[in-house]
């Protein structure tokens, strides 16, 4: 009798161990990253100020200080344009209208479009990376769960591949992999 009980207990334990934990979904991982980053505070968040810094070979290659009013769409960015000239733009991202200065001189209204276009591209790119947990949940974004990735140190990530509708941003066909740390729920790697 004891041996039958031990066999049944052993088989039950083996079956329990063989059952995998349910695999997370892309939506659940994205929701957790959103909740841990801001959650309910996101609804009342209005202003963002940050500097988007690009580094190459350990050196600052470009720097773009920015301020954004999420409620009104008012946006300010400065930095160097592709020709290496200092620029500053103040615009509304909803209307795409505003003013700009290059080399400290205001650009005439009939010539401001290229600078505002540069500013809007900065807005699209830099806000996208800054607010990745929020962008993954926007309308026009589809999420696919790719799987888990582990490193030699025992860290694990859930990997999500966002896909974009044709109207999303400047390059909706680009492919990214968003790595969300399993322990912290924070977005750590974007490839």
C-alpha positions in Angstrom: 0.0 0.0 0.0 2.8 2.4 0.9 4.5 1.8 -2.4 1.3 2.5 -4.4 0.8 5.7 -2.4 4.5 6.8 -3.1 4.1 6.0 -6.8 0.9 8.1 -7.1 2.5 10.9 -5.1 5.6 10.8 -7.3 3.5 10.8 -10.5 1.4 13.7 -9.2 4.5 15.7 -8.4 6.0 15.0 -11.8 2.8 16.0 -13.6 2.7 19.3 -11.6 6.3 20.1 -12.4 5.7 19.2 -16.1 2.9 21.8 -16.4 4.3 25.1 -17.5 3.2 28.4 -16.2 0.9 30.1 -18.6 2.8 32.0 -21.2 2.4 35.8 -21.0 0.6 37.6 -23.8 2.0 40.7 -25.5 -0.9 42.7 -24.2 -0.3 41.6 -20.6 3.4 42.4 -20.8 2.8 45.8 -22.3 0.1 46.5 -19.7 2.4 45.6 -16.9 5.2 47.8 -18.3 2.7 50.7 -18.6 1.3 50.2 -15.1 4.8 50.1 -13.5 6.0 53.1 -15.4 3.1 55.4 -14.7 -0.2 53.6 -14.5 -3.0 55.9 -13.3 -0.6 58.9 -13.0 -0.4 58.9 -16.8 -3.9 60.3 -17.0 -3.0 63.5 -15.1 0.6 63.8 -16.5 0.8 66.9 -18.6 4.4 68.3 -19.1 7.5 66.4 -20.1 11.0 67.9 -20.2 13.9 65.8 -21.3 17.1 65.8 -23.4 17.5 63.2 -26.0 21.2 62.4 -26.2 22.8 60.3 -29.0 26.1 58.7 -28.2 28.6 57.2 -30.6 31.8 55.5 -29.4 31.2 56.8 -25.9 30.9 60.4 -27.0 27.9 62.7 -27.3 27.1 63.0 -31.0 23.9 65.1 -30.7 21.8 66.5 -27.9 18.2 67.7 -28.3 16.6 69.4 -25.2 12.8 69.2 -25.4 9.6 70.2 -23.6 6.2 68.9 -24.4 2.7 69.8 -23.2 0.7 66.6 -23.7 -2.6 68.4 -23.2 -2.1 71.2 -25.7 0.4 69.6 -28.1 2.8 72.5 -27.6 6.4 71.4 -28.2 9.9 73.0 -28.1 13.1 71.4 -29.3 16.6 72.7 -30.0 19.9 71.2 -31.2 21.9 71.0 -34.3 20.3 70.5 -37.7 21.7 68.1 -40.3 24.0 70.9 -41.6 25.4 71.5 -38.1 23.6 74.8 -37.5 21.9 75.5 -34.1 18.1 75.5 -34.4 15.2 76.0 -32.1 11.6 75.3 -32.9 8.4 76.1 -31.0 5.4 74.4 -32.5 2.1 72.6 -31.9 2.5 68.9 -32.9 -1.3 68.7 -33.6 -1.4 71.5 -36.1 2.3 71.3 -37.1 2.5 75.1 -37.1 5.0 77.2 -35.2 8.1 79.4 -35.3 11.7 78.5 -35.7 15.2 80.0 -35.4 18.4 78.9 -37.1 21.7 80.4 -35.9 19.7 82.6 -33.5 17.8 84.3 -36.4 14.0 83.7 -36.8 13.2 81.9 -40.0 10.7 83.7 -42.3 7.2 82.2 -42.3 7.5 81.2 -45.9 10.7 79.3 -45.2 9.9 77.7 -41.8 8.5 74.4 -43.1 11.8 72.4 -43.3 12.7 73.4 -39.7 9.3 72.5 -38.4 9.5 69.3 -40.3 12.8 68.5 -38.5 11.3 69.4 -35.2 8.3 67.2 -35.8 10.6 64.3 -36.7 12.5 64.8 -33.5 9.1 64.8 -31.6 8.0 61.6 -33.3 11.3 59.7 -32.8 12.3 61.0 -29.3 8.9 60.8 -27.7 8.5 57.3 -29.1 11.7 56.0 -27.4 11.1 58.0 -24.2 7.5 56.7 -23.8 7.9 53.2 -25.2 5.7 51.6 -22.6 2.9 54.0 -23.5 3.4 53.9 -27.2 3.1 50.1 -27.3 -0.5 50.5 -26.1 -1.6 53.3 -28.6 -4.2 52.9 -31.2 -2.5 51.7 -34.5 0.0 49.5 -32.7 -0.3 45.7 -32.7 1.8 43.6 -30.3 3.2 40.1 -30.9 4.7 38.1 -28.1 8.0 36.7 -29.4 9.1 34.8 -26.3 11.6 35.0 -23.5 15.3 35.7 -23.6 17.7 34.9 -20.8 21.3 35.8 -20.2 24.1 34.0 -18.4 23.5 36.0 -15.2 20.0 34.7 -14.8 18.1 37.7 -16.0 15.0 37.1 -18.1 13.0 39.3 -20.5 9.7 39.0 -22.3 10.2 40.2 -25.9 7.4 42.0 -27.7 7.5 42.9 -31.4 5.2 45.9 -32.1 3.7 46.3 -35.5 2.3 49.6 -36.8 -0.6 50.6 -38.9 0.4 52.5 -42.1 -0.6 55.9 -40.6 1.7 55.4 -37.5 4.7 57.7 -37.5 7.3 58.2 -40.2 8.4 54.6 -40.7 5.6 52.2 -39.8 7.3 49.3 -41.6 10.3 49.4 -39.3 10.8 46.4 -37.0 11.6 46.6 -33.3 12.0 44.2 -30.5 11.0 45.5 -27.1 12.6 43.7 -24.2 10.7 43.9 -20.9 12.5 42.8 -17.8 10.6 39.9 -16.2 11.5 41.0 -12.6 11.0 44.7 -12.8 8.5 45.0 -15.7 10.5 47.8 -17.1 11.4 48.2 -20.8 15.2 47.8 -20.9 16.2 47.0 -24.4 14.8 48.2 -27.7 16.3 46.8 -30.9 
